[in-house]
């Protein structure tokens, strides 16, 4: 029997057979949550606060978040890049094993612009880098 943990939704309920998402329902704002910008107008940094907090608690929390705002990644460009001489990802292979390339999986052409934009964002932020040859 297939068991789906509470809160998870099967992909069949989110996408049609062409991997196109069904029209997403407008998510209503939770009345128990208040959105607060701790950044500037040109570079917003939104946090969510409970409406059950007192004004003093809200003020203290906002000042704490502003003080340590540089710790969080608000967008891809905020993520740190690392020296590849120190950190590298390798896929260990047994001796004399020849790596193989799996066939490409098909996807909806409607998703291509979204995927390309996301790939350009992570390339620009140097989270991934292109390699011409790999060992």
Secondary structure as the mmCIF struct_conf table of DSSP 4:
data_model
#
loop_
_struct_conf.conf_type_id
_struct_conf.id
_struct_conf.beg_label_comp_id
_struct_conf.beg_label_asym_id
_struct_conf.beg_label_seq_id
_struct_conf.end_label_comp_id
_struct_conf.end_label_asym_id
_struct_conf.end_label_seq_id
TURN_TY1_P TURN_TY1_P1 UNK A 6 UNK A 7
HELX_RH_3T_P HELX_RH_3T_P1 UNK A 11 UNK A 13
TURN_TY1_P TURN_TY1_P2 UNK A 14 UNK A 14
STRN STRN1 UNK A 15 UNK A 15
TURN_TY1_P TURN_TY1_P3 UNK A 17 UNK A 18
BEND BEND1 UNK A 19 UNK A 19
HELX_LH_PP_P HELX_LH_PP_P1 UNK A 20 UNK A 20
STRN STRN2 UNK A 21 UNK A 21
HELX_LH_PP_P HELX_LH_PP_P2 UNK A 22 UNK A 22
HELX_LH_PP_P HELX_LH_PP_P3 UNK A 24 UNK A 30
TURN_TY1_P TURN_TY1_P4 UNK A 31 UNK A 32
STRN STRN3 UNK A 33 UNK A 37
BEND BEND2 UNK A 39 UNK A 39
BEND BEND3 UNK A 41 UNK A 43
STRN STRN4 UNK A 46 UNK A 50
TURN_TY1_P TURN_TY1_P5 UNK A 51 UNK A 52
BEND BEND4 UNK A 53 UNK A 53
HELX_RH_AL_P HELX_RH_AL_P1 UNK A 55 UNK A 67
TURN_TY1_P TURN_TY1_P6 UNK A 68 UNK A 68
HELX_RH_3T_P HELX_RH_3T_P2 UNK A 69 UNK A 71
BEND BEND5 UNK A 72 UNK A 72
BEND BEND6 UNK A 74 UNK A 75
HELX_RH_3T_P HELX_RH_3T_P3 UNK A 76 UNK A 78
BEND BEND7 UNK A 79 UNK A 79
HELX_LH_PP_P HELX_LH_PP_P4 UNK A 80 UNK A 81
TURN_TY1_P TURN_TY1_P7 UNK A 84 UNK A 86
TURN_TY1_P TURN_TY1_P8 UNK A 95 UNK A 96
HELX_LH_PP_P HELX_LH_PP_P5 UNK A 97 UNK A 99
HELX_LH_PP_P HELX_LH_PP_P6 UNK A 102 UNK A 106
HELX_RH_3T_P HELX_RH_3T_P4 UNK A 109 UNK A 111
HELX_RH_AL_P HELX_RH_AL_P2 UNK A 112 UNK A 124
TURN_TY1_P TURN_TY1_P9 UNK A 125 UNK A 126
BEND BEND8 UNK A 127 UNK A 128
BEND BEND9 UNK A 132 UNK A 132
#
